């Protein structure tokens, strides 16, 4: 465990990270902002919100490179179920006065139903948890050198939260279709204004089509467009393997 501060943080906001063997931690320890474009898009959407107390929800918080920064200014709910990541997050929250008043951390993951599944990660990227519920997926990850990091409790998001969400970010290493399925109660009520999803190639193309059917405009650039068709987004995911898709609820 290593205590450092976020780069470009005016208040020198502290964050606890892995000493080595983790991608996000390496970025921060080297003085680089992790996912600066994504962070700017989140702050932009939050600042334009008509709500007096807009909510940012982070599914797959990792060590907190996004949720901790956003919580310095806005109300945040974060989900992270891997034990080592939770330890780092809790230390980071305690180290910054007032942060615990704005950030609620749930120590479990999200899916389409309440269950438990093993979680894995690579030795060179320890905090990047991958959920695998089938024996075939588990065997594949082990054959690729991943190590099991424990068992992850899973719940539906629409069973945990029942309030408007300004920005919902989902970054769960190929498990996004299950999380989206467990969010449909909120999506159908148009309770989510902005949605940022990291889609993996293995995710069914239908997951993208369903977001458009639920009234979201899709972009490969940001929450202000330019807007893309479902087919354009699906083609980009197939070509690039992993793609961030920005979704904004149509008026």
C-alpha positions as CSV (number, residue, x, y, z in Angstrom):
1,X,0.0,0.0,0.0
2,X,1.3,3.4,-0.9
3,X,-0.1,6.8,0.0
4,X,0.3,9.5,-2.7
5,X,-1.8,12.5,-4.0
6,X,-3.7,12.9,-7.2
7,X,-1.8,14.7,-9.9
8,X,-3.3,18.1,-10.8
9,X,-5.2,18.1,-7.5
10,X,-5.3,21.7,-6.2
11,X,-6.1,20.4,-2.7
12,X,-3.5,17.7,-2.9
13,X,-6.2,15.1,-2.4
14,X,-4.7,11.8,-1.0
15,X,-5.2,8.4,-2.6
16,X,-3.9,5.0,-1.5
17,X,-2.7,2.7,-4.3
18,X,-0.8,-0.5,-4.8
19,X,2.9,-0.2,-4.5
20,X,3.5,-2.2,-7.6
21,X,1.7,-4.7,-9.9
22,X,-1.3,-2.6,-10.8
23,X,-2.0,-0.5,-13.9
24,X,-4.1,2.3,-12.4
25,X,-1.8,2.7,-9.5
26,X,1.3,2.9,-11.7
27,X,-0.3,5.8,-13.6
28,X,-1.0,7.7,-10.4
29,X,2.4,7.0,-8.9
30,X,4.1,8.3,-12.1
31,X,2.2,11.6,-11.7
32,X,-0.2,11.0,-14.5
33,X,-4.0,11.5,-14.4
34,X,-5.8,8.2,-15.0
35,X,-8.6,8.5,-17.6
36,X,-8.5,12.4,-17.8
37,X,-11.0,12.5,-20.7
38,X,-13.5,10.4,-18.8
39,X,-13.0,12.5,-15.7
40,X,-13.7,15.7,-17.7
41,X,-16.8,14.3,-19.2
42,X,-18.1,13.3,-15.8
43,X,-17.4,16.7,-14.3
44,X,-19.0,18.4,-17.3
45,X,-22.2,16.4,-17.1
46,X,-22.4,17.0,-13.3
47,X,-21.8,20.7,-13.6
48,X,-24.7,21.0,-16.2
49,X,-27.1,19.1,-14.0
50,X,-30.4,20.8,-13.1
51,X,-30.4,18.9,-9.7
52,X,-29.3,20.7,-6.6
53,X,-27.5,17.5,-5.5
54,X,-26.6,15.5,-8.6
55,X,-25.5,11.9,-8.0
56,X,-22.6,10.1,-9.7
57,X,-22.6,6.3,-9.5
58,X,-19.4,4.4,-10.1
59,X,-19.7,0.6,-10.8
60,X,-16.3,-1.0,-10.7
61,X,-14.6,1.7,-8.6
62,X,-11.2,0.0,-8.6
63,X,-8.8,2.1,-6.4
64,X,-11.0,5.2,-6.8
65,X,-9.2,7.1,-9.5
66,X,-12.6,8.6,-10.7
67,X,-15.0,8.3,-7.7
68,X,-12.6,9.9,-5.2
69,X,-12.0,12.9,-7.5
70,X,-15.7,13.4,-8.2
71,X,-16.6,13.0,-4.5
72,X,-14.4,16.0,-3.7
73,X,-17.2,18.1,-5.1
74,X,-20.3,16.0,-5.7
75,X,-22.4,13.2,-4.1
76,X,-21.1,9.8,-5.1
77,X,-22.2,6.1,-4.7
78,X,-19.4,3.6,-5.5
79,X,-19.5,-0.2,-5.9
80,X,-16.3,-2.3,-5.4
81,X,-16.2,-5.8,-4.2
82,X,-12.6,-6.9,-4.3
83,X,-11.1,-6.9,-0.9
84,X,-7.7,-5.4,-1.7
85,X,-9.3,-2.5,-3.6
86,X,-11.8,-1.9,-0.8
87,X,-8.9,-1.6,1.7
88,X,-7.3,1.1,-0.4
89,X,-10.6,2.9,-1.0
90,X,-11.5,3.1,2.7
91,X,-8.0,4.4,3.6
92,X,-8.4,7.1,0.8
93,X,-11.8,8.1,2.1
94,X,-10.6,8.4,5.7
95,X,-7.5,10.5,4.6
96,X,-9.5,13.3,3.1
97,X,-11.7,15.3,5.6
98,X,-15.3,15.5,4.6
99,X,-15.1,12.9,1.8
100,X,-17.1,10.3,3.7
101,X,-20.1,12.8,3.9
102,X,-20.3,12.7,0.1
103,X,-19.1,9.2,-0.9
104,X,-21.1,6.0,0.0
105,X,-19.1,2.9,-0.7
106,X,-20.9,-0.5,-1.2
107,X,-18.6,-3.5,-0.7
108,X,-20.1,-5.7,-3.4
109,X,-20.5,-5.9,-7.2
110,X,-23.5,-5.7,-9.5
111,X,-25.2,-8.1,-11.8
112,X,-28.7,-9.1,-13.1
113,X,-29.5,-11.1,-9.9
114,X,-28.3,-11.6,-6.4
115,X,-25.6,-14.2,-6.4
116,X,-21.9,-14.9,-5.7
117,X,-19.1,-15.4,-8.2
118,X,-15.3,-15.7,-8.1
119,X,-13.3,-12.6,-9.1
120,X,-9.9,-12.8,-10.8
121,X,-7.1,-10.5,-11.9
122,X,-3.7,-10.6,-13.5
123,X,-0.6,-10.5,-11.2
124,X,0.6,-7.4,-13.3
125,X,-2.8,-5.6,-12.9
126,X,-4.1,-6.7,-9.5
127,X,-6.8,-4.1,-9.0
128,X,-8.5,-4.9,-12.4
129,X,-11.0,-7.4,-11.2
130,X,-12.7,-9.8,-13.7
131,X,-15.9,-11.6,-12.6
132,X,-16.3,-15.1,-13.9
133,X,-19.5,-17.1,-13.0
134,X,-19.2,-20.1,-15.3
135,X,-16.6,-22.9,-15.0
136,X,-15.5,-22.3,-18.6
137,X,-14.8,-18.6,-17.9
138,X,-12.9,-19.5,-14.7
139,X,-10.8,-22.1,-16.5
140,X,-10.0,-19.7,-19.3
141,X,-8.8,-16.9,-16.9
142,X,-6.7,-19.4,-15.0
143,X,-5.1,-20.5,-18.2
144,X,-4.3,-16.9,-19.0
145,X,-2.4,-16.5,-15.8
146,X,-5.1,-14.8,-13.7
147,X,-5.4,-15.5,-10.0
148,X,-8.6,-15.8,-8.0
149,X,-8.9,-12.8,-5.6
150,X,-11.9,-14.0,-3.7
151,X,-15.6,-14.4,-4.1
152,X,-17.7,-11.4,-5.1
153,X,-21.2,-10.7,-3.8
154,X,-23.5,-9.5,-6.5
155,X,-26.8,-7.5,-6.4
156,X,-29.0,-5.6,-8.9
157,X,-28.5,-1.9,-9.0
158,X,-32.2,-1.2,-9.2
159,X,-32.6,-3.2,-6.0
160,X,-30.1,-1.0,-4.2
161,X,-30.8,2.5,-5.5
162,X,-34.1,4.2,-6.2
163,X,-33.3,7.8,-7.1
164,X,-32.2,9.9,-10.1
165,X,-28.6,9.4,-11.3
166,X,-26.9,12.1,-13.2
167,X,-24.0,10.0,-14.3
168,X,-23.7,6.2,-14.2
169,X,-20.2,4.8,-15.0
170,X,-19.8,1.0,-15.6
171,X,-16.3,-0.4,-16.0
172,X,-16.5,-4.1,-15.1
173,X,-14.2,-5.9,-17.6
174,X,-16.7,-7.6,-19.8
175,X,-19.4,-8.1,-17.2
176,X,-21.3,-4.9,-18.4
177,X,-24.3,-6.7,-20.0
178,X,-25.2,-8.3,-16.6
179,X,-24.9,-4.9,-14.8
180,X,-27.0,-3.2,-17.4
181,X,-29.6,-5.9,-17.1
182,X,-29.8,-5.3,-13.3
183,X,-30.2,-1.6,-14.0
184,X,-33.2,-1.8,-16.3
185,X,-35.7,-0.8,-13.5
186,X,-33.9,2.6,-13.3
187,X,-33.3,2.9,-17.1
188,X,-37.0,2.2,-17.9
189,X,-38.0,4.9,-15.5
190,X,-35.6,7.3,-17.2
191,X,-33.8,7.8,-13.9
192,X,-30.3,7.8,-15.4
193,X,-29.4,10.9,-17.3
194,X,-25.9,10.0,-18.5
195,X,-24.3,6.6,-18.9
196,X,-20.7,5.8,-19.6
197,X,-20.0,2.1,-20.3
198,X,-16.7,0.4,-21.2
199,X,-17.9,-2.3,-23.6
200,X,-15.8,-5.4,-24.3
201,X,-16.0,-7.3,-27.6
202,X,-17.4,-10.4,-25.9
203,X,-20.5,-8.4,-24.8
204,X,-23.6,-9.1,-26.9
205,X,-24.1,-6.4,-29.5
206,X,-27.7,-6.4,-28.4
207,X,-26.7,-4.6,-25.1
208,X,-25.9,-1.5,-27.2
209,X,-29.1,-1.7,-29.2
210,X,-31.1,-1.9,-26.0
211,X,-29.7,1.4,-24.7
212,X,-30.8,3.1,-27.9
213,X,-34.3,1.5,-27.5
214,X,-34.4,2.9,-24.0
215,X,-34.0,6.5,-25.3
216,X,-30.2,7.1,-25.1
217,X,-28.2,8.9,-27.8
218,X,-24.8,7.1,-28.3
219,X,-21.4,8.7,-28.8
220,X,-17.8,7.4,-29.0
221,X,-16.4,10.8,-28.0
222,X,-18.4,12.2,-25.1
223,X,-21.7,13.3,-23.6
224,X,-22.1,16.2,-26.0
225,X,-21.6,14.0,-29.1
226,X,-21.1,13.7,-32.0
227,X,-23.8,11.0,-32.0
228,X,-23.3,7.6,-33.6
229,X,-25.7,4.9,-34.8
230,X,-26.0,1.6,-33.0
231,X,-24.3,0.0,-36.0
232,X,-21.4,2.4,-35.8
233,X,-20.9,1.7,-32.1
234,X,-21.1,-2.1,-32.6
235,X,-18.6,-1.9,-35.4
236,X,-16.2,0.1,-33.3
237,X,-16.4,-2.4,-30.4
238,X,-15.8,-5.3,-32.8
239,X,-12.7,-3.6,-34.3
240,X,-11.1,-2.1,-31.1
241,X,-12.2,-4.9,-28.7
242,X,-12.6,-2.5,-25.7
243,X,-14.5,0.9,-26.2
244,X,-16.0,3.5,-24.0
245,X,-19.5,4.5,-25.1
246,X,-21.1,7.7,-23.8
247,X,-24.9,7.7,-23.6
248,X,-27.1,10.7,-23.0
249,X,-30.9,10.4,-22.4
250,X,-32.9,12.0,-25.1
251,X,-35.3,14.8,-24.0
